[in-house]
Amino acid sequence: MRKPVSLLGLVLLAGVLVSGCAGPEKKLGRGISNLLELVRWGDAQRTIEQTSVFESPNVGMTTGVVKGINKSLARAGIGLYEIVTFPIPTYDPIAKNYLTPNPVSPDSYKPGIVEDSVFSTDAQMGFSGGEIAPLVPGSRFKVFNN
């Protein structure tokens, strides 16, 4: 009885190691990124911008705000769902007809790498490129912008 149980355990361990974890890993990362929409509000900013450009500034500041908050809350809800269900297949994004799988930013601002020692190549010198405070409105100044 001992050999079949240990053989079954060995087969299960081999199956887990061979199968990989790219699907759950990707789903969990996408879920966390989407849940952080409550901090970023990128969908709200983009919707306000797009509505203001394609319709009018007045519509952008009224209807665009409501649509943008709705999209941001929907993205956060989808992120929470993906975090809770990340070990369960399917690992494809949901609600693709309403939201893009990855968070968006307004067309007037494309985020870059945050100025941090993780990404800095000249950390010992005390300076390098990147954004200084990307989450602070109006501080889109970049050091060494070529």
Residue pairs with C-beta under 8 A, 6 or more apart in sequence:
23 89
23 91
24 86
24 87
24 91
26 91
27 82
27 85
27 86
27 91
28 82
28 83
28 86
30 79
30 82
30 93
30 101
30 102
31 78
31 79
31 80
31 81
31 82
31 83
31 86
32 79
32 83
33 79
33 102
33 103
34 75
34 76
34 78
34 79
34 82
34 103
35 76
35 79
35 80
35 83
36 79
36 103
37 43
37 72
37 75
37 76
37 79
37 103
38 72
38 73
38 76
39 135
40 103
40 135
41 68
41 72
42 72
42 103
42 104
42 105
42 106
43 68
43 71
43 72
43 75
43 99
43 103
43 104
44 65
44 68
44 69
44 71
44 72
45 68
45 105
45 106
45 109
46 68
46 104
46 105
46 106
46 107
47 64
47 67
47 68
47 71
48 60
48 61
48 64
48 65
48 68
49 60
49 64
49 106
49 107
49 108
50 60
50 64
50 107
51 59
51 60
51 63
51 64
51 67
51 68
52 59
52 60
52 61
52 64
53 60
55 63
55 64
71 98
71 99
74 95
74 98
74 99
75 99
75 103
78 94
78 95
78 99
81 94
82 94
93 101
105 111
109 140
111 131
111 134
112 130
112 131
112 134
112 142
113 119
113 129
113 130
113 131
114 130
114 131
114 134
115 128
115 129
115 130
115 131
115 132
115 143
116 130
117 123
119 128
119 130
120 128
120 130
121 128
122 128
127 143
128 143
128 144
129 142
129 143
129 144
129 145
130 142
130 143
131 140
131 141
131 142
132 139
132 141
132 142
132 143
133 139
134 140
